Amino acid sequence: MDLTPVEVWSRLLTRARQDLPEQTFRTWLEPTEPLRLDGSTLVVGTHDGFMADWNEKRYTQLLEGYGPVVLGEPIRIVFEVHGERKTRSQMDLFVAPPAAPDAAATQPSMSAPLNERYTLSHFVVGKSNELAAAAAHAVAQAPGKVYNPLFIYGATGLGKTHLMQAIAHEILSRQPSTRIAFIGTEQFTNDLVTSIQTRATIDFRRRYREIDLLLVDDVLQHFQRSL
């Protein structure tokens, strides 16, 4: 094959984009990177093991089926983790640098207890929530590295809160010292307004910046009620 790995992968992705939902394509295939071409085998790099396994199970057969059509010969696709994840821009609500941590910051006052049944093992996965569940698994395995921030959208009662808390449970099971805060948007807004009114924005920034995982629930509901 005279094509470079980039050219081969580009042709396969162009065809895959025609057959897959745009959001699915952008979430799982677009972030990948062709690494090398070993004969008729194309090795494609991913950010983490979860994405490699997911793509291997879901899209390898589909992509390999494009080989004879877009390349003129069969192709074998192998996904593997490649290096460190490329840095993505992250949402930062605060401009001032974080203050030095203190003992009080290890247990944020706004932290709420988690529902013990809201775990990944108790979440029922179907076609309507498959993508959200997969993203939650990815975030739980690599917090702060993939889908940061992660925004889960859906109608009331479909399991958004369940998935958010499930991520926290999964992270805590591996890193019990992780500082986690689970709050509603209304409380977050009230904290911000109060800090401005009392000129305590430095303390507000400190409390939220020193959290390892911040879970904010009912974002849209809060703003819809405010309209």
N, C-alpha and C positions, 0 to 999 in steps of 0.2 A: 504494500500500500504506500503510495507516494505522498499521502496527506499527512500533515502534522497532527499531533493529538488535539490541538485547539481547533483545527479545521474539522476533524472527525466529530468532535463533541458538538461543535457549532451546528453542523448539519443534522445531527441527531436531535438536538434541542429544538431546532427550528421545526422539525416535524412533530416532536412531542407537544410543542406549544399549540399546535393545531388540534390535537386530540384531547388534551387535558384541560380542566377548568383553570382559568388564569391564576386564581389564588393558590391552587394546588401546585401549579408549575412554579410560581414565584417562591413558595414556601420550601419546597423540597429539591427542585432541580436547579433553579437559577443560582442559588448560593454555592453550587459545587464548582470544582476546578479540575480540568483534565491534567493529569500528571505525566503520564508516559504511555507510549504505545509499544507493547511487547508482542511483535508479530501481529496476530489478529485479535489481541486482547488489549482493550483500552482501560487503563486504571484511572479512576476518577476520585479526587479527594473531597472529603466532607469535613465539617467543623468538629463533629464528635461521633462517638460510636453509635449513638441512637439513630442519627440521621443516616449513617452508613447502612445500618441494619434495615431501617425502614425503606430506603431506596432499593436495597438489594431484594427485599421481599416483594415490594410493590411495583417497581418500575423496570427491573432488569430485563424481564422477558419482553416487555413492551418495547424498550429501547433496542434490544438485540434484533427484534423483528423488523426494525427499520433498516438494518444493515444492507440487505440485498437491494432495497429500493433507493436509498439515498447515497450509498457508498459503492454499490455494484458488487458487493461481496459480503459474506457473513462477518459479524463482529461479536466479540464477547466483551461484556461490561463487568468490571469489578470495582466496587466502592471500598474505600479505605480512609481512615482518619489521616489528615494531612496537617502537620505542624500546628501552630497556634492559630486560633481564630482571628480573622482580620478584625481590626478595631472598627466598631460602628459608632456613629454619633449617638449619644444618649441624651435623653431629656433631663435637664437640670433646672429646677425651679429657682434655685438660689445662687446668688453671685458670690457671696462672701465665702472664704475658705473655712473648712471645718475647724472647730476649736479642739483643744486637746481633750481626749476622752477622760471621763471620771467614773467612779464606781457606780453612780446613780444611773449612768447611761446603759449599763448592762441589762437592766430590767425596765424598759420604757413604760411610763405610766399609762400610755394609751393602749398598751397591749391587752388583747382580749383572749379568753380561753378558746381553744379550738374544739370543734365537735369531733369526738373520737370516731364517729362513723363516716366522716367526710374524708375518706382515703381513696387512693387510686384503685385499690382492690375492690372497693365497694361501688365504684362508678360504672354504670352500665353504658357501654359504648354501642352506638348505632350509626347509621349513615349520616344522620343529621348533626352528630357531635364528634365524629371521628377525628376531624382536623383539630378541634379544640383539645380533645383528649391527648392526641399525639404531641401537640405543642406543650401541654402541661407536663407530659412525661419528659420532654426534652429539657424544659426549664428546671425540673426537679433534679435531673441528672447533671446539668451544667448551669447552675444559677449564676446570673450576671454575665453569661457568655453568649447565650442564644435568646432571641426574642426579648430583648431588654430595652424598653419595658414590654411586657406582655399585656395586651388588652383583649379581654374576653367579652364578646357581645352576643346577646340573644334575648329572647323573650323571658318573662318571669317564669320561674319554676323549671327551667331546663337544666339547671345544675351548675351555674356560673360560680356561685359561692362554694359549692362542693369542690369544684376543680381548684379554686384558689386555696382553700384550706388543705386540700390533698397535696398540693405542692409543698406547703409548709410542713405537713406531717412527714413527707418523704425526705425533705432536707434535714429535719430534726432527727430522724431515725439514723442518719449517717453522721450528722454534726450537731450533737445535743446543745452545744454552746452557742449556736446561731441565735442572734437577737432578731426576733420577729415581732411585728406589730400588725394586727388585723383590725382595721377601723372602717367606719362608714364615711362616705364623702362629706356628709353633713358635719360630722365631728371634726374632720380634717379642716373644713372651711371655717368652722367655729374657732378652732385652735389658731388658725391664721389670722382671723379678724381680731380675736382677743389679743394676740401677740402684738398686732399693730396698734390697737387702742391703748394697751398698757406699755408700749414701747419695749416689748420683750422679744423682739424678733431674733435677737442673737440666741436666746434660749430655745426658741422655736426651731431655728436652724440646727442647733446642736442636737436636740432630741431626735429629730427626724433623720439627720445625716448619719448619726451613729447607729442607726438600725441597719442590720444586714439585709433583711427582707421586709419590704413594706407592701402590705396587701390592702388595697382600698376598694371597698365594696359599694354597690349601688350608685355608680357615677352618673349614669344617664337618668335614673329615677330621680336623683336629687336635683339635677338641673331642670328636668321637666316640671317638677313641682315648683321650682323657682320662677318659671316663666309666667 
